[in-house]
Amino acid sequence: MENSFDEKKAQEELTKRYETAEKLLNNQDAIERFLQRLERKLKIIPR
């Protein structure tokens, strides 16, 4: 089985993720929801 994830595809995915992150950072409500979800997840991770 050959991995079809080439450099071009990787760059496209990276660019798409940057765009998603930028939209999140420009939306205060989205940031707040993201941080709340992150805090909930951190509470369930054992130390």
N, C-alpha and C positions, 0 to 999 in steps of 0.2 A: 504494500500500500504506500503510495507516494504522497507526501505532504504537498498540497496544492497552494499552500500559503506562501506566496512569493513576496519579494521585497516591495513590489508595486502595491499588492493587496495590503501588506502591513502598513505602508505609508498612508493609504486611503483610510484604513481603520483608525490610525493614529490621528489623522486630520479630523475625522468625524468625532472622535472622542474629545479633541481640543474644542471643537465647536460646541459640543454638549456642555463641557465644563465652563466655557465662556458664557453661555446662556444662563447657567446656574448662578455664576458669580454676579451677573447683572440683574438678578431677580432676588430681592431681599426675602420675600416669602419662601421661595424655593430653598434658599440657603438655610433659613430657620427650620424648615421641614427636614432637610438633609441632616442638619446637626442633631435634631431630636431623634431621628432614626439611628444615627451613629451612637448617640448616648445610650439608647436602649440596648443596642448590640454590645456596647462595651460593658454594660452592667451584667450581661449573661456570660461573658468570657471569664473563666476562672483565673485567678492571679497566681 
